Amino acid sequence: MTEAHIRYFAAARQALRRSEESLSGADSLADIVKRLSTRDPAIARLLSHCSFLVDGTRREPDHAPLPDGAVVDVLPPFAGG
């Protein structure tokens, strides 16, 4: 069973009311996004605008398998630049 460590930044941290968590049975990034989106419609909207890093590499929420222990960063759009 795969476990992923998820870190939330900025608006994602505020929306999810935590800075990080672990999810068991997270087989893909698409699975993680789906599971998080079911928590609240506002979270689903936010996640649709986020970028994701898996172990430091940008990834789209596809169904490619995640390695066990993957670190997933959830990065909402940032203001400024």
Secondary structure, 3 states (H helix, E strand, C coil): CCEEEEEECHHHHHHHCCCEEEEECCCEHHHHHHHHHCCCHHHHHHHCCCEEEECCEEECCCCCECCCCCEEEEECCCCCC
